[in-house]
Amino acid sequence: LGADPVTYQATIHACLSCGRASAAHDIMREMLENDIPIRSMMWTWLLEAYIAKSDELRAVEVAKKMGELCILPKRSNVLHMKREINHLGGLQSLSRTLDKWEQDTRPDA
C-alpha cells in the first residue's frame, strides 16, 4: 500500500465498510509491523465489526491489542458494543473487557 498513513486508513475504512474486517485487520497488523500510526477509532471500528459478526476470537484479539496499546474507546462506543453483545448473545469474555473499559472511561464530552 505504501507508507502513507492516510492511504492505509482509507483502505481500512473501505474494507470495514464492505464487511471485510479480516482484510482491515491484516492491514492494521502490517501498519503495526512498520510503525505506521493507526487512529484509535480504527481499532474501535474493527472491534465493532467483529462483534457484529459474532467473531469472539478475533474480537478478543483486537481488544487485547487495544489494551496493550493503551487505547480505550469512547464510553458511548463501549456502551454501544455492550448493547450489541447483549442483543447477539455470547461473546462473554469480551463482555468482561467492555465492563472494565466502561469503568475506566469517562462519559463522552
N, C-alpha and C positions, 0 to 999 in steps of 0.2 A: 504493500500500500504506500510505502514512502514514510518518511519520518514526521510528516505534518500532523500534529495532534487534531487539528480541525477536520482533516480528511478522515482520520481514524474514527473520530467521534460521529461524524456524519454517516459513516458506513455502519457503525454500531447502531445508530438510531434507525437507519433503514432496515437493518436485519431485525431489530426488535419490532418494528412497525409491521413487518410481514410475517411475524411468528417464527423467526429463525434465531431463537435465543442461543442455541448451541454455537451457531456461527458467530454471533456477537461475543459470546464468552471466549471463543478461540481468539478473536481479535484482541480482546482485553488481556488475555494471557500473553499474547505477543507484545502488546504495549508494555506490560509489566517487565517482561524479559529485556526489553530495550530501553527501559527507564523513560518511557513516554508518559506524561501525566494523563490521568483519567479523571474526568469530573466526577464528583461524588454522586451526582444524580444518575449517572450512567449505571453505577452499581445498584442503586435503588431500582431503576427500571429493569435491570437484569433480574434482580431478585423477584420483583413483581411478576415478571414473565414466567419464571419457573414456578412461582406459586400458582399462577393461572393455569399452568399445565399440570399441576399437582405432582411436580417432579421434586420430591422431598430430598433426594440425594443431592441433586445439583443446587437446590435452594440452600441447603445446609452448607454445602461447599462455598457458595457465594457469601453467605452470612459469616462463615468463619474467616474468609479472606477480608471481608469488611472489618471484622473485629481486629484482625492483625494490622490492618492499615489505619485503625482508629477512625473509621468512617461510620458515623451514625446517621441514619435517615432522619428527616424531619419527623416530628411527632405525628403530624397528620398522615404521613406516609405509613408510619408504624401502625397507627390505628386502622388505616385502610387495609393493610395487609392482614391484620388480625381479624377484621371482619370477613375478609375473603377466605381465610383459613377456616373460620367458623362455618361459613357458608358451604365450603367444599368438603369439610371434614378431613380427618387425618392430619398429616404434617405436624405431629405433636412435638417432635424435637425442635422444630423451627418455632413453634408457638412459644416454647420456653424462652428462646432467644429474644423473640419480639417482646415478651413480657419484661425482660430485663432492659431492653432498649427503651421501652416505654417509661420505665422508672428513671433511666439515665438521660432522658431528653426533656427539654423544657417545652411548654406549649409554643407553637409557631407564633412569630410576631406578626 
